[in-house]
Amino acid sequence: MRNISDLLKIDYPVIQGGMAWVSNANLAAAVSMAGGLGVIAAGNAPAEWVKEQIHLVRERTDKPFGLNVMLLSPYVEEVAKIVVDEKVPVVITGAGNPAEYMKMWKDAGCIVGPVVPSRALAVMMERMGADFLVAEGGESGGHIGELTTMVLVPNVVRAVSIPVVAAGGIFDADTVAAAFCLGAVGVQVGTRFILAEECTAHDEYKRRVMKAKDIDSKVTGRVTGHPVRVLRSPLARELARVEYEENAAERLEKMGEGSLQKAVLHGDKDGGSFMAGQCACMLDKVQTAKDIIHELFDDERLKSVCQNVCSRLKVTL
C-alpha cells in the first residue's frame, strides 16, 4: 500500500479535516506550511468564495493543499468545475457519492480521496478510481456515519488495496498510534485544528471546544438521513426536541439552515451549531498548527506508546 505522505507530497501523514466555515485559506495554508495537508472546506459556500480561498492559499504557500467538496451543497456543480479550472491538487469528498465528478477530476490530474462511512462505499470508490480513502468514524464532528473508528478503519483496510486514512477521535500521538495499529497509513484531524492559532473561528466556538465535557457531544438530525455531531447548545436541545415530531425532517433542515455559519463566524450562543468531535473533551489549549502537528507525531511519545503496548503483551521490539 502506497505511503500517503509520498502520494500527497507532504512531510507528515496528516490531513486537516474539512470543516465548513472553519477550514478556510488561513488554516489550510498554515497546516500545509507545517508539513501536513491543509484543506479548504467548500461546505455550502458559494463557488466564488471557494475560488477566492484557493487563490489565498496559493498566495501564502506553494505547498500542496486540498479542497473538501460537500456533495450535498447547492453549489456542488460549480465547485466541482472550479476544482478542474484551478487545478486543485487534492480533492476530498464528503456527504455523498462523487461518481458524477470522479472522471472529470481524474482527467484533470487531481488526487481524489472520498470520505467513506462504510465498507461497501469504500469498495465502490476504489473501483471508481479513488487514489485513497478517508475512513471516518462516528466520533467525528459534523456529518457522521454509524460505525466507530475502531470498527470502520480495519474493515475498510481489509476491503481495499489503496491507502486508507483514519478519521474520528484522533487528537494526539496516542490516537495517531492507534490509527496506525488499525491499518491506516495516515490520519485526518479536524476538531483539534479548531484550536489552532491560525484558525479564524470565533473565540466562543473555541471556548466551547475547550470547555466541552465528555457528555456534551450530541448527534442531531438522524431522521433526516444526514446526522450531525454537535456540542450541547440551545439549538442542539431544540433540534433534539423536534427530532421525531411530525414533519421533523423538514423542520430540522429549516432550523439548521445557516446555524454553523452563525457559530463559526459570530459565536452565536443561541442559534449557532457548534460542530465538534467527541475528542473535544480532551482538548484544552490553543496552539499553532505547527505545534499541533509536532505533538501528533512526537517521536518519543509514539515510541513510548509502542513500547508500552509490547510490554503489556510481553513482546520484545
N, C-alpha and C positions, 0 to 999 in steps of 0.2 A: 504494500500500500504506500503511495507516494507521500513524502513529507509535506505537510501543509505549509510550512514556512517557505520551502522551495517553490511550491506551486504559486503562492501568493506574493512571493518576493518580500517577505517580512523577516525581522530578526527573532521575534518571539511568536510562538504558535497561539496567538490570542486575537480574537476578533471582538471589537467593541460592538455590543448589541445595538440594533437599530431601533431606537425608542423615539416615537413620533414627537416632534417639537423639542425633545431633549437632545437628540443626536443631530446637531447642526454642524456647519462647517467648522465652528470654533473647536468643538470637542473632537470631531473627526480628524482635523489637522493635527491636534495635539497628540492623539493616540498614534497616528501614523508616524509622526516625527519621533515618538518614543519607541518605535520599533514594532508596534502591533499594526493591525489593520483597522484604521479609523473608518467609520461608516456613517454616511448621511442617511437619515430616515425620511423617506418621502411621505409616509403616512397618508393623511388625507389632504396634504398641502397642494396648492395649485402648481402646475408644471413650471411656471415662471419662477416660483420660489425655489423649486428643486434645481433648476438650471443656474440660478444665482448662487446657490450653495456650492455647487460643483465648481464654479468659477472661483469662489472664495477659497476653497480648499487648494486649488491649483496655484493661487497667488501666494499661499503660505508655505507650500511644500511640494517637492517633486516626488515624494514617496507614494507608493500605491495606496489607494483608498477604495472604498466600496459604497454602493448605494443599495439601501434596503427598499424594495418595491412592495408595498402592501397591495395585494391583488383585489382587495375589497374597495379600494379608493375609487371615487367617481372620476378621478383624473388618470386612472391607470393607463389608458390608451396613449395619452400624451406623454406621460412619464416613460413608458416603455420605448417610445420613439426617441426621447431625449437620451436615453442610455446609448442608443446607436449613434445619434448625432454627435454626442460629446465623447464618444469612445470611453465610456466608464470602464475601468479595469476589471472590477469585480461587481457582480450583481447578486444580491441575496434576496430571495423572495419569501413572503410570508402571507398567511391567511388565505390560502388557496392553491390552485394548481396552475403553474406558469406555462402549460403546454402551448397556449396560443402565441407566446412570445419567444419560446426557447430557441427555435431555429434562427430567428432574426438576430437574437443576441449572440448566438454562437457564430453565425456568419460574420458578425462584426468583430469577432475576436475576443469577446467578453468571457471571463471565467464566471461560471454560474454555480451558485450554491443555494439550493432551496432549503428552507426550514421545514422539517418534517416532524409530525407528532406520532407517526405510526410506521410499522414495518412495511405495510402494503404501499404506502405513498413513497417510502424510501426506494423500494424496488422499482416503482413506476418512474421515479425521477432519474434513476440510474439508466434505465432503458431509454429515456428521453434524451440523454446526453449530458446530464449534470456532471460537473467536474468534482464536486464534493457536496456533502450534506451537513446540515446543522440539525442534530437530533436534540430537540428542545423539550425537556421535561416540564411537567405541570407546576414545578416550583417557581417557574419564571414569572415575571410581571407582564402585564398586558395580555394579549391574546394567547391562550394556552390550550393544550390538548389534555387528555385524561391521564396518560401514563406518566409515571415519575421518571426522573433521570436515571435512577438506579436500574430500572427495568428497560426503559426505551433504548438507551445507548447500546448496551451489549446486544440487544435484539436486532437493532439496525446494523451494527458492526458485523454480525454473523450473516446478515442477509445480502450485503453488497460488497463490491470489491474496490470502490472508490473511497477516498478519505472521509472520515466521519469526525465532525467537531461536536463536542458535547456542550450543552447549554442547560441552564436551570439549576440554581442553587450553588453556583461556583463563584467564590469571592475571595479565596486566599490560597496559599500554597498547598494546604491540606486537601482542599477540594479539587484543586488542579491535579494533584497526585491521584486522587480518587478517580477522576475522569479518565486519566491515562490507564489506570488499572482496569477500567471498564472496557478498554479497547479504543478509546478516542485518540486521535493524533493531534488534537488541538482543542481549545475551549473558546466559547463565546461568553463574554461577561457583559451584563447590562447594568443591573442595579448599582453595583459598586461605582460605576463611572458617573452615575448621577452626582456623586460626591467628589468628582474631580474639580479642581480649582477652575479648570478651563470650561467646565460645563456651565452654560448660562441659564439653567433652570432657576426659577425663583427661589429665594432663600427659604421661604415657607415650605417649599417642596423638599428641599434638602433637610430642613429641620425635622420634618415628619419622617423621613427615612431614618435619620439618626436616632429619633425618639421611639421608633416602632418597637413594639413587643412581639413576641412570637405568636400571639393570638390576634394581632392586628391586621393580618393579611387575609383578605376575603375574596371569594370568587363570585362574580356577579354575571348576570345575563346568560345563564346556562340555557334557558328556554329559547333564546334567540338562535342557538346553534353556534354562537361565537363567544364563548365565555371569556371573561377578562378578570385577571387578578389585580386587585387594588388594595390600598391601605384603608383602614377604617376612617370614615368621614361622614358628615351629614348626608351627602349624596349617596354614598355606599349603603347607608342604612335605609334610605328611601327606595333605592333600587331593589334591595332585599325584600322590602315590604310588599312591593307590587309584582315580584317575580312570578307568582303563579295566579295572579288575578286575571280577570277577563281582559282579553286583548293585550296581555302582558308584553309580548314581543314588540309590538308596535310602540307601546308606551315606553318601554325601556330604551328603544332606539332613539326616541324623541328626547327622553330625559338625558341620555348620554351625549347627545349631539353637542360638540364643541367643549365638552367638560374637561378633556385632557389639556386642551389649549389654555383653558381658564386656570388650571392648576400650574402648568409649566411656566406660562408667561406672566400670570398675575397672582399666583399664590392664593387663589380664591378658596377660602376655607369652607364655604358652604356649598358652592356649585361646582367645585373642582373635583376631578377624578385623579387621585394620586396613585398612579400605577407603579407598582414595585414588586419585586420577587420576595419570596419567603425569607431570603437571607438578609433582608433589611434589618431584622432584629439583631444581626451580628455586626452591624456597621455603626461606627460612632465618630468618624473623623473625616474631614475634608483634606485631600492630598492632591498633588499634581498627578496628571495622567502618567507621567514617567515613574513617579514613586509607586503608584498603584501597580504598574506592570512589573516593576522590580520586586515588589513584595509577592506578587503572584508566582514569580519564577525565581524566588530566593533559593539559590543552590544549596545552602546549608540546611534550610528548612526542608526542602524536598528530600535531601539525603537522610535527614533525621526521620522523616515520615517513613521512608522505605526501610530504614534500619529498625525502627520500632515495630513495623509490621512483621519483618522477618524474625525479629526477636520473639515476638508472641507466637509465631509459628515454628520457632526453633529451627530456622533456616539460616545458613551462613551465606552472606553475599560474596 
